[in-house]
Amino acid sequence: MGAVKHTHEKVGDHWQPKEDGGKGPSDEQSAKGNRDTDLDSKGGVDANASKAHLYELAQDAGVEGRSSMTKDELADALQKANDKATRDARG
């Protein structure tokens, strides 16, 4: 999955190309390229995106309290929202 995280980001229950065709790792885990690390993974959320982009995604996902969140908190909240959307889609 690490390779897809260089060109796509997880939005809800699906993957879509990164904003503005951005390329590169989406989080510390993806940057290392191996699974045997204790680095933080955001589950497909592009934690390296701008705070404004993360805020927009959080708004679309209905994340409550987003206006007072830091960039890292937005990424964590989006990961939780995406995980829920995936669970719901799988029934």
Backbone as a printed PyTorch tensor [residue, N CA C, xyz], in Angstrom:
tensor([[[  0.8200,  -1.1890,   0.0000],
         [  0.0000,   0.0000,   0.0000],
         [  0.8650,   1.2530,   0.0000]],

        [[  2.0830,   1.1790,   0.4620],
         [  2.9450,   2.3440,   0.5360],
         [  3.1100,   3.0580,  -0.7880]],

        [[  3.2020,   2.3010,  -1.8830],
         [  3.4100,   2.9270,  -3.1970],
         [  2.2110,   3.7770,  -3.5980]],

        [[  1.0220,   3.2950,  -3.3460],
         [ -0.1730,   4.0660,  -3.7170],
         [ -0.2570,   5.3550,  -2.9000]],

        [[  0.2750,   5.3500,  -1.6820],
         [  0.2210,   6.5310,  -0.8250],
         [  1.1440,   7.6460,  -1.3090]],

        [[  1.9550,   7.3760,  -2.3320],
         [  2.8140,   8.4070,  -2.8980],
         [  2.0680,   9.2410,  -3.9420]],

        [[  0.9900,   8.6940,  -4.5150],
         [  0.2570,   9.4070,  -5.5610],
         [ -1.2160,   9.6250,  -5.2320]],

        [[ -1.7290,   8.8860,  -4.2430],
         [ -3.1470,   8.9670,  -3.8870],
         [ -3.3110,   9.1740,  -2.3880]],

        [[ -4.4940,   9.6430,  -1.9980],
         [ -4.8280,   9.7770,  -0.5880],
         [ -6.1790,   9.1370,  -0.3450]],

        [[ -6.3890,   8.6660,   0.8740],
         [ -7.6530,   8.0340,   1.2300],
         [ -8.6340,   9.1120,   1.6420]],

        [[ -9.7870,   9.0890,   0.9960],
         [-10.8600,  10.0380,   1.2980],
         [-12.1160,   9.2070,   1.5170]],

        [[-12.5790,   9.1820,   2.7570],
         [-13.7230,   8.3340,   3.0750],
         [-13.3370,   6.8790,   2.9060]],

        [[-14.1010,   6.1580,   2.0710],
         [-13.8400,   4.7310,   1.8790],
         [-13.1230,   4.4240,   0.5670]],

        [[-12.5600,   5.4520,  -0.0900],
         [-11.9000,   5.2150,  -1.3780],
         [-10.6010,   6.0150,  -1.5020]],

        [[ -9.8200,   5.6880,  -2.5160],
         [ -8.5610,   6.3760,  -2.7970],
         [ -8.7750,   7.3000,  -3.9740]],

        [[ -8.1890,   8.4940,  -3.9070],
         [ -8.2590,   9.4170,  -5.0340],
         [ -6.8990,  10.0940,  -5.2040]],

        [[ -6.6080,  10.5650,  -6.4240],
         [ -5.3180,  11.2290,  -6.6490],
         [ -5.1400,  12.4080,  -5.7000]],

        [[ -3.8900,  12.6250,  -5.2770],
         [ -3.6060,  13.7430,  -4.3770],
         [ -3.9350,  15.0660,  -5.0540]],

        [[ -4.2510,  16.0480,  -4.2350],
         [ -4.5940,  17.3790,  -4.7300],
         [ -3.4550,  17.9230,  -5.5860]],

        [[ -3.8080,  18.5840,  -6.6650],
         [ -2.8430,  19.1970,  -7.5800],
         [ -1.8190,  18.2020,  -8.1160]],

        [[ -2.1970,  16.9240,  -8.2060],
         [ -1.2880,  15.9140,  -8.7350],
         [ -0.0600,  15.6870,  -7.8870]],

        [[ -0.1320,  16.0810,  -6.6110],
         [  1.0120,  15.9540,  -5.7140],
         [  1.5620,  14.5450,  -5.6570]],

        [[  2.8420,  14.4430,  -5.5300],
         [  3.4900,  13.1400,  -5.4180],
         [  4.4060,  13.1710,  -4.2020]],

        [[  4.6590,  12.0100,  -3.6710],
         [  5.5360,  11.9120,  -2.5220],
         [  4.8400,  11.2070,  -1.3880]],

        [[  5.5810,  10.8230,  -0.3730],
         [  5.0090,  10.0730,   0.7340],
         [  3.9560,  10.8860,   1.4800]],

        [[  2.9670,  10.1650,   1.9960],
         [  1.8790,  10.8390,   2.6990],
         [  2.0910,  10.9200,   4.2040]],

        [[  3.0320,  10.1550,   4.7220],
         [  3.3000,  10.1680,   6.1650],
         [  4.6840,   9.5720,   6.4170]],

        [[  5.1200,   9.5730,   7.6590],
         [  6.4630,   9.0790,   8.0030],
         [  6.6560,   7.6200,   7.6120]],

        [[  5.6470,   6.8020,   7.8470],
         [  5.7330,   5.3790,   7.5250],
         [  5.9230,   5.1870,   6.0240]],

        [[  5.1460,   5.8880,   5.2270],
         [  5.2400,   5.7740,   3.7740],
         [  6.5920,   6.2520,   3.2600]],

        [[  7.1610,   7.2540,   3.8980],
         [  8.4580,   7.7840,   3.4820],
         [  9.5630,   6.7480,   3.6460]],

        [[  9.4730,   5.8980,   4.6660],
         [ 10.4960,   4.8890,   4.9110],
         [ 10.3900,   3.7130,   3.9470]],

        [[  9.1630,   3.4320,   3.4790],
         [  8.9960,   2.3860,   2.4870],
         [  9.1330,   0.9670,   2.9910]],

        [[  9.1010,   0.7630,   4.2880],
         [  9.0890,  -0.6200,   4.7720],
         [  8.1470,  -0.7240,   5.9570]],

        [[  7.6890,  -1.9140,   6.1960],
         [  6.6710,  -2.1290,   7.2270],
         [  7.2450,  -2.3280,   8.6180]],

        [[  8.5200,  -2.5270,   8.7050],
         [  9.1430,  -2.8680,   9.9830],
         [  9.6530,  -1.6340,  10.7200]],

        [[  8.7790,  -0.6410,  10.8850],
         [  9.1440,   0.5470,  11.6380],
         [  8.0650,   0.8130,  12.6670]],

        [[  8.3810,   1.6630,  13.6070],
         [  7.3770,   2.0660,  14.5870],
         [  6.8980,   3.4890,  14.3000]],

        [[  7.1100,   3.9300,  13.0560],
         [  6.6910,   5.2760,  12.6690],
         [  5.1780,   5.3490,  12.5280]],

        [[  4.6580,   6.5450,  12.7070],
         [  3.2320,   6.7810,  12.6410],
         [  2.7360,   6.7220,  11.2030]],

        [[  1.6620,   5.9930,  10.9770],
         [  0.9920,   5.9560,   9.6810],
         [ -0.3760,   6.5770,   9.8520]],

        [[ -0.7970,   7.3340,   8.8800],
         [ -2.1100,   7.9820,   8.9450],
         [ -3.1440,   7.2470,   8.1100]],

        [[ -2.8470,   6.0070,   7.7300],
         [ -3.8410,   5.1820,   7.0540],
         [ -4.2770,   5.7070,   5.7090]],

        [[ -3.4190,   6.4010,   5.0230],
         [ -3.7590,   6.9130,   3.6960],
         [ -4.0730,   8.3880,   3.6680]],

        [[ -4.2730,   9.0070,   4.8350],
         [ -4.4710,  10.4520,   4.8820],
         [ -3.1430,  11.1070,   4.5340]],

        [[ -3.1680,  12.0860,   3.6370],
         [ -1.9370,  12.7660,   3.2430],
         [ -1.5630,  13.7790,   4.3140]],

        [[ -0.8590,  13.3030,   5.3360],
         [ -0.4740,  14.1500,   6.4630],
         [  0.5000,  15.2500,   6.0530]],

        [[  1.0840,  15.1360,   4.8580],
         [  1.9840,  16.1720,   4.3650],
         [  1.2610,  17.2370,   3.5480]],

        [[ -0.0420,  17.0930,   3.3630],
         [ -0.8320,  18.1000,   2.6550],
         [ -0.9460,  19.3530,   3.5160]],

        [[ -1.4200,  20.4190,   2.9220],
         [ -1.5810,  21.6630,   3.6790],
         [ -2.6930,  21.5190,   4.7180]],

        [[ -2.6140,  22.3380,   5.7450],
         [ -3.6550,  22.3290,   6.7720],
         [ -4.9930,  22.7020,   6.1490]],

        [[ -4.9760,  23.6290,   5.1900],
         [ -6.2190,  24.0400,   4.5250],
         [ -6.8610,  22.8570,   3.7970]],

        [[ -6.0450,  22.0450,   3.1360],
         [ -6.5740,  20.8720,   2.4340],
         [ -7.1630,  19.8750,   3.4290]],

        [[ -6.4400,  19.6130,   4.5030],
         [ -6.9410,  18.6930,   5.5170],
         [ -8.2310,  19.2230,   6.1380]],

        [[ -8.2870,  20.5260,   6.3550],
         [ -9.4980,  21.1330,   6.9240],
         [-10.6770,  20.9360,   5.9720]],

        [[-10.4390,  21.1430,   4.6830],
         [-11.5100,  20.9720,   3.6890],
         [-12.0250,  19.5360,   3.6840]],

        [[-11.1100,  18.5680,   3.7410],
         [-11.5250,  17.1660,   3.8000],
         [-12.3000,  16.8780,   5.0820]],

        [[-11.8450,  17.4560,   6.1970],
         [-12.5320,  17.2640,   7.4770],
         [-13.9350,  17.8610,   7.4240]],

        [[-14.0510,  18.9880,   6.7700],
         [-15.3630,  19.6220,   6.6050],
         [-16.2860,  18.7040,   5.8080]],

        [[-15.7780,  18.1780,   4.6890],
         [-16.5630,  17.2590,   3.8570],
         [-16.9530,  15.9970,   4.6110]],

        [[-16.0740,  15.5460,   5.5160],
         [-16.3290,  14.3280,   6.2900],
         [-17.2060,  14.5830,   7.5120]],

        [[-17.4860,  15.8520,   7.8040],
         [-18.3150,  16.1800,   8.9580],
         [-17.5970,  16.0330,  10.2880]],

        [[-16.2920,  16.2170,  10.2960],
         [-15.5050,  16.1140,  11.5350],
         [-15.8560,  17.2890,  12.4330]],

        [[-16.3150,  16.9900,  13.6300],
         [-16.6790,  18.0510,  14.5670],
         [-15.4460,  18.5830,  15.2820]],

        [[-15.4470,  19.8780,  15.5740],
         [-14.3500,  20.5160,  16.2850],
         [-13.1510,  20.8250,  15.4060]],

        [[-13.3010,  20.6860,  14.1030],
         [-12.1690,  20.8480,  13.1780],
         [-11.5660,  22.2410,  13.1970]],

        [[-12.3650,  23.2690,  13.4860],
         [-11.8530,  24.6410,  13.4240],
         [-10.7910,  24.9210,  14.4820]],

        [[-10.7710,  24.1500,  15.5500],
         [ -9.7700,  24.3810,  16.5950],
         [ -8.6520,  23.3390,  16.5730]],

        [[ -8.6350,  22.4710,  15.5620],
         [ -7.6410,  21.4010,  15.5000],
         [ -6.3480,  21.8590,  14.8330]],

        [[ -5.2520,  21.2580,  15.2790],
         [ -3.9660,  21.4590,  14.6130],
         [ -3.9390,  20.5800,  13.3610]],

        [[ -2.9170,  20.7540,  12.5640],
         [ -2.7710,  19.9480,  11.3530],
         [ -2.6980,  18.4540,  11.6980]],

        [[ -1.9160,  18.0980,  12.7110],
         [ -1.8030,  16.6950,  13.1220],
         [ -3.1330,  16.1520,  13.6300]],

        [[ -3.8590,  16.9670,  14.3800],
         [ -5.1700,  16.5390,  14.8810],
         [ -6.1520,  16.3360,  13.7340]],

        [[ -6.0950,  17.1940,  12.7210],
         [ -6.9540,  17.0230,  11.5500],
         [ -6.6460,  15.7040,  10.8500]],

        [[ -5.3570,  15.4000,  10.6770],
         [ -4.9700,  14.1470,  10.0250],
         [ -5.4670,  12.9470,  10.8260]],

        [[ -5.3340,  12.9920,  12.1400],
         [ -5.8200,  11.8940,  12.9860],
         [ -7.3410,  11.7520,  12.8970]],

        [[ -8.0440,  12.8770,  12.9270],
         [ -9.5080,  12.8440,  12.8520],
         [ -9.9650,  12.3140,  11.4920]],

        [[ -9.2590,  12.6810,  10.4330],
         [ -9.5950,  12.1690,   9.1030],
         [ -9.3480,  10.6710,   9.0140]],

        [[ -8.2680,  10.2050,   9.6290],
         [ -8.0030,   8.7720,   9.6230],
         [ -9.1600,   8.0320,  10.2930]],

        [[ -9.6250,   8.5260,  11.4180],
         [-10.7480,   7.8920,  12.1160],
         [-12.0160,   7.9430,  11.2730]],

        [[-12.2750,   9.0800,  10.6320],
         [-13.4660,   9.2150,   9.7860],
         [-13.3790,   8.2710,   8.5920]],

        [[-12.1970,   8.1530,   7.9980],
         [-12.0130,   7.2450,   6.8590],
         [-12.2040,   5.7970,   7.2760]],

        [[-11.6600,   5.4330,   8.4290],
         [-11.8220,   4.0610,   8.9230],
         [-13.3060,   3.7330,   9.1320]],

        [[-14.0540,   4.6900,   9.6770],
         [-15.4820,   4.4910,   9.8850],
         [-16.2120,   4.3450,   8.5540]],

        [[-15.8740,   5.2020,   7.5870],
         [-16.5090,   5.1270,   6.2800],
         [-16.2300,   3.7860,   5.6090]],

        [[-15.0140,   3.2830,   5.7680],
         [-14.6790,   1.9730,   5.1870],
         [-15.4600,   0.8690,   5.8670]],

        [[-15.5390,   0.9150,   7.1970],
         [-16.3330,  -0.0960,   7.9310],
         [-17.7900,  -0.0590,   7.4810]],

        [[-18.3400,   1.1530,   7.3850],
         [-19.7460,   1.2920,   6.9750],
         [-19.9740,   0.7770,   5.5530]],

        [[-19.0280,   1.0340,   4.6580],
         [-19.1640,   0.5910,   3.2660],
         [-19.1090,  -0.9270,   3.1510]],

        [[-18.3850,  -1.5510,   4.0540],
         [-18.2680,  -3.0090,   4.0220],
         [-19.4540,  -3.7010,   4.6790]],

        [[-20.2700,  -2.8980,   5.3500],
         [-21.4780,  -3.4290,   5.9700],
         [-21.2260,  -4.0860,   7.2400]]])
